[in-house]
Amino acid sequence: MKCPFCGSTATQVVDSRVTEPGDSIRRRRRCSGCQKRFTTYETVELRLPQVVKTNGTRSEFDVAKLRNGFQRALHKRPVPTEFVDQAVARIVAQVLSLGEREIASRQIGELVMQELYKLDKVAYIRFASVYRSFQDVSDFRDALKEVETPGKRTRR
């Protein structure tokens, strides 16, 4: 580990502890060159799959883009940020649990719709209208029927 103060690579670990959540290790280090101390954190790096779009192009899975989709659907809706964070975390966990190198954007959209359905029905309708490319009022009417009769959600 390179010292952030003097750039020396001669550093030693003085103390190691598991952080409170248990998902990383905190290491106190001392530079042999300048004798200053600094802290590093060691965490697991998980590789998210590539997203395959409907036109066949591939891009990196972007958690910020996922969160942005939630924020747009939930604009001016009374849903706490922590609920959105939890929903995003559940989707990321589901995607990681698949263990695949690629995932279809359609599959991610369905996961988002499931989470929005649980969070806020208006946001669900907003997202569905864009995601499913509603063409007329009857498409909205069908989506509203899905929301009004729980347990009878249909997938397209």
Contacts in CASP RR format, 6 or more apart in sequence:
PFRMAT RR
TARGET T0000
AUTHOR 0000-0000-0000
METHOD contacts of the structure
MODEL  1
MKCPFCGSTATQVVDSRVTEPGDSIRRRRRCSGCQKRFTTYETVELRLPQ
VVKTNGTRSEFDVAKLRNGFQRALHKRPVPTEFVDQAVARIVAQVLSLGE
REIASRQIGELVMQELYKLDKVAYIRFASVYRSFQDVSDFRDALKEVETP
GKRTRR
1 9 0 8 1.000
1 11 0 8 1.000
1 29 0 8 1.000
1 40 0 8 1.000
2 8 0 8 1.000
2 9 0 8 1.000
2 11 0 8 1.000
3 9 0 8 1.000
3 10 0 8 1.000
3 11 0 8 1.000
3 31 0 8 1.000
3 33 0 8 1.000
3 34 0 8 1.000
3 36 0 8 1.000
3 38 0 8 1.000
4 38 0 8 1.000
5 31 0 8 1.000
5 34 0 8 1.000
5 36 0 8 1.000
5 38 0 8 1.000
6 31 0 8 1.000
6 33 0 8 1.000
6 34 0 8 1.000
6 36 0 8 1.000
7 31 0 8 1.000
8 31 0 8 1.000
8 32 0 8 1.000
8 33 0 8 1.000
8 34 0 8 1.000
10 31 0 8 1.000
10 32 0 8 1.000
10 33 0 8 1.000
11 29 0 8 1.000
11 30 0 8 1.000
11 31 0 8 1.000
11 32 0 8 1.000
12 29 0 8 1.000
12 30 0 8 1.000
12 32 0 8 1.000
13 27 0 8 1.000
13 28 0 8 1.000
13 29 0 8 1.000
14 28 0 8 1.000
14 29 0 8 1.000
14 30 0 8 1.000
14 37 0 8 1.000
15 27 0 8 1.000
15 28 0 8 1.000
16 25 0 8 1.000
16 26 0 8 1.000
16 27 0 8 1.000
16 28 0 8 1.000
17 25 0 8 1.000
17 26 0 8 1.000
18 24 0 8 1.000
18 25 0 8 1.000
18 26 0 8 1.000
19 25 0 8 1.000
19 26 0 8 1.000
19 41 0 8 1.000
23 43 0 8 1.000
23 44 0 8 1.000
24 41 0 8 1.000
24 42 0 8 1.000
24 43 0 8 1.000
24 44 0 8 1.000
25 41 0 8 1.000
25 42 0 8 1.000
25 43 0 8 1.000
26 39 0 8 1.000
26 40 0 8 1.000
26 41 0 8 1.000
27 39 0 8 1.000
27 40 0 8 1.000
27 41 0 8 1.000
27 42 0 8 1.000
28 37 0 8 1.000
28 38 0 8 1.000
28 39 0 8 1.000
29 37 0 8 1.000
29 38 0 8 1.000
29 39 0 8 1.000
29 40 0 8 1.000
30 36 0 8 1.000
30 37 0 8 1.000
31 37 0 8 1.000
31 38 0 8 1.000
46 96 0 8 1.000
48 60 0 8 1.000
48 61 0 8 1.000
48 63 0 8 1.000
48 92 0 8 1.000
48 95 0 8 1.000
48 96 0 8 1.000
49 61 0 8 1.000
49 95 0 8 1.000
49 98 0 8 1.000
49 99 0 8 1.000
49 100 0 8 1.000
49 101 0 8 1.000
49 102 0 8 1.000
49 103 0 8 1.000
50 58 0 8 1.000
50 59 0 8 1.000
50 60 0 8 1.000
50 61 0 8 1.000
50 101 0 8 1.000
50 102 0 8 1.000
50 103 0 8 1.000
51 58 0 8 1.000
51 59 0 8 1.000
51 60 0 8 1.000
51 61 0 8 1.000
51 62 0 8 1.000
51 102 0 8 1.000
51 103 0 8 1.000
51 104 0 8 1.000
51 105 0 8 1.000
51 108 0 8 1.000
52 58 0 8 1.000
52 102 0 8 1.000
52 103 0 8 1.000
52 104 0 8 1.000
52 105 0 8 1.000
53 59 0 8 1.000
53 105 0 8 1.000
54 105 0 8 1.000
54 106 0 8 1.000
58 102 0 8 1.000
61 95 0 8 1.000
61 103 0 8 1.000
63 88 0 8 1.000
63 92 0 8 1.000
66 88 0 8 1.000
66 91 0 8 1.000
66 92 0 8 1.000
66 108 0 8 1.000
66 112 0 8 1.000
67 84 0 8 1.000
67 88 0 8 1.000
69 112 0 8 1.000
69 127 0 8 1.000
70 84 0 8 1.000
70 87 0 8 1.000
70 88 0 8 1.000
70 112 0 8 1.000
70 115 0 8 1.000
70 116 0 8 1.000
70 123 0 8 1.000
71 84 0 8 1.000
72 126 0 8 1.000
72 127 0 8 1.000
73 116 0 8 1.000
73 120 0 8 1.000
73 123 0 8 1.000
73 124 0 8 1.000
73 126 0 8 1.000
73 127 0 8 1.000
74 84 0 8 1.000
74 116 0 8 1.000
74 119 0 8 1.000
74 120 0 8 1.000
74 123 0 8 1.000
77 120 0 8 1.000
77 122 0 8 1.000
77 123 0 8 1.000
78 120 0 8 1.000
79 119 0 8 1.000
79 120 0 8 1.000
79 123 0 8 1.000
83 119 0 8 1.000
84 119 0 8 1.000
87 115 0 8 1.000
87 116 0 8 1.000
87 118 0 8 1.000
87 119 0 8 1.000
90 115 0 8 1.000
91 108 0 8 1.000
91 111 0 8 1.000
91 112 0 8 1.000
91 115 0 8 1.000
94 111 0 8 1.000
95 103 0 8 1.000
95 108 0 8 1.000
95 111 0 8 1.000
109 131 0 8 1.000
110 155 0 8 1.000
112 127 0 8 1.000
112 131 0 8 1.000
113 124 0 8 1.000
113 127 0 8 1.000
113 128 0 8 1.000
113 131 0 8 1.000
116 123 0 8 1.000
116 124 0 8 1.000
116 127 0 8 1.000
117 124 0 8 1.000
117 147 0 8 1.000
117 153 0 8 1.000
121 147 0 8 1.000
124 143 0 8 1.000
124 147 0 8 1.000
125 140 0 8 1.000
125 143 0 8 1.000
125 144 0 8 1.000
125 147 0 8 1.000
128 134 0 8 1.000
128 143 0 8 1.000
129 139 0 8 1.000
129 140 0 8 1.000
129 143 0 8 1.000
132 139 0 8 1.000
132 143 0 8 1.000
132 156 0 8 1.000
134 140 0 8 1.000
134 143 0 8 1.000
146 152 0 8 1.000
146 153 0 8 1.000
146 154 0 8 1.000
END
